[in-house]
Amino acid sequence: MDATSRVVLWGQFGGAIDMLVNEFDPSGVMPDRIYAKDELLAYLEHGRHLARTRIAALDAETAVRRCDYGYKDVTHLESLLSNMRRVQHHTAQLNLLLRQATDSAPGWVTTSRSTLHGE
């Protein structure tokens, strides 16, 4: 593994560790409305499609290309890993709420049920 990849990988693992200091918004900020199950499933499928398309097109050159969001300048690879961490973080938050409310939550998923090309 090259030095750049190691730096990117640690940046993401270190960031995941740093997220442990985050807490729920103490002011209790909630969404404007409750979303229907079909809306959430459609949103998840849309996100899965975008991620799959971007990852499938990723090559060595694109992975290290800078991606300036205005507030943060990262590589495309760093952006993908950061977004993956964000999804994992929010999934953990939802699982915590489910366990607190129902004493039940989905089990750990080790890998995607679908392939990169959508099968």
C-alpha positions as CSV (number, residue, x, y, z in Angstrom):
1,M,0.0,0.0,0.0
2,D,1.4,3.4,-0.9
3,A,1.9,6.2,1.7
4,T,-1.0,8.2,0.4
5,S,-3.4,5.3,0.9
6,R,-2.1,4.7,4.4
7,V,-2.6,8.4,5.3
8,V,-6.2,8.3,3.9
9,L,-7.0,5.1,5.7
10,W,-5.8,6.4,9.0
11,G,-7.6,9.7,8.5
12,Q,-10.8,7.8,8.3
13,F,-10.2,5.4,11.2
14,G,-8.9,8.2,13.3
15,G,-12.0,10.3,12.4
16,A,-14.2,7.4,13.3
17,I,-12.5,7.2,16.7
18,D,-12.9,11.0,17.1
19,M,-16.7,10.7,16.5
20,L,-17.0,8.9,19.8
21,V,-16.9,12.3,21.5
22,N,-20.0,13.4,19.5
23,E,-23.4,13.2,21.2
24,F,-27.0,13.6,20.2
25,D,-28.0,17.2,19.8
26,P,-28.8,18.2,23.4
27,S,-31.4,20.7,22.3
28,G,-33.5,17.8,20.9
29,V,-33.6,19.0,17.3
30,M,-35.8,16.8,15.2
31,P,-36.8,16.6,11.6
32,D,-39.8,18.8,10.4
33,R,-41.8,15.6,9.8
34,I,-41.8,11.9,10.1
35,Y,-40.8,10.2,6.8
36,A,-42.8,7.2,5.5
37,K,-41.1,3.9,5.1
38,D,-41.3,4.0,1.3
39,E,-39.7,7.4,1.2
40,L,-36.8,6.2,3.3
41,L,-36.4,3.1,1.2
42,A,-36.4,5.1,-2.0
43,Y,-33.8,7.5,-0.5
44,L,-31.6,4.6,0.5
45,E,-31.8,3.1,-3.0
46,H,-30.9,6.4,-4.5
47,G,-27.9,6.7,-2.2
48,R,-26.9,3.1,-3.0
49,H,-27.1,3.9,-6.8
50,L,-25.0,7.0,-6.4
51,A,-22.3,5.3,-4.3
52,R,-22.2,2.2,-6.6
53,T,-21.8,4.4,-9.7
54,R,-19.0,6.5,-8.2
55,I,-17.2,3.5,-6.8
56,A,-17.4,1.5,-10.0
57,A,-15.9,4.4,-11.9
58,L,-13.1,4.9,-9.4
59,D,-9.6,4.3,-10.7
60,A,-6.1,5.1,-9.4
61,E,-6.1,8.6,-11.0
62,T,-9.6,9.5,-9.8
63,A,-9.0,8.2,-6.3
64,V,-6.3,10.8,-5.6
65,R,-7.9,13.7,-7.5
66,R,-8.8,16.6,-5.2
67,C,-12.4,17.2,-4.5
68,D,-13.0,20.7,-3.1
69,Y,-16.3,21.1,-1.3
70,G,-15.6,24.7,-0.3
71,Y,-15.4,23.8,3.4
72,K,-13.0,20.9,3.0
73,D,-10.5,19.9,0.3
74,V,-10.1,16.1,0.2
75,T,-9.4,13.3,-2.4
76,H,-12.3,11.4,-4.0
77,L,-11.2,8.3,-2.0
78,E,-11.2,10.3,1.3
79,S,-14.7,11.6,0.4
80,L,-16.0,8.1,-0.2
81,L,-14.5,6.8,3.1
82,S,-15.8,9.8,5.0
83,N,-19.3,9.2,3.6
84,M,-19.1,5.5,4.5
85,R,-18.2,6.5,8.1
86,R,-21.1,8.9,8.2
87,V,-23.6,6.2,7.1
88,Q,-22.1,3.8,9.7
89,H,-22.4,6.5,12.4
90,H,-26.1,7.2,11.6
91,T,-26.9,3.5,11.4
92,A,-25.4,3.1,14.9
93,Q,-27.5,6.0,16.2
94,L,-30.6,4.4,14.7
95,N,-29.7,1.0,16.2
96,L,-29.2,2.7,19.6
97,L,-32.6,4.3,19.5
98,L,-34.2,1.0,18.4
99,R,-32.5,-0.9,21.2
100,Q,-33.6,1.8,23.8
101,A,-37.2,1.8,22.5
102,T,-37.8,-1.9,21.6
103,D,-34.8,-3.8,23.0
104,S,-34.2,-5.0,19.5
105,A,-32.2,-3.8,16.5
106,P,-30.9,-5.3,13.2
107,G,-27.8,-7.5,13.3
108,W,-24.4,-6.6,11.9
109,V,-24.0,-6.8,8.1
110,T,-20.5,-7.8,7.1
111,T,-20.8,-7.0,3.4
112,S,-23.4,-5.8,0.9
113,R,-26.0,-8.3,-0.3
114,S,-25.6,-6.9,-3.8
115,T,-22.5,-6.7,-6.0
116,L,-20.8,-3.5,-7.2
117,H,-22.6,-3.9,-10.5
118,G,-26.1,-4.3,-9.0
119,E,-26.8,-8.0,-9.2
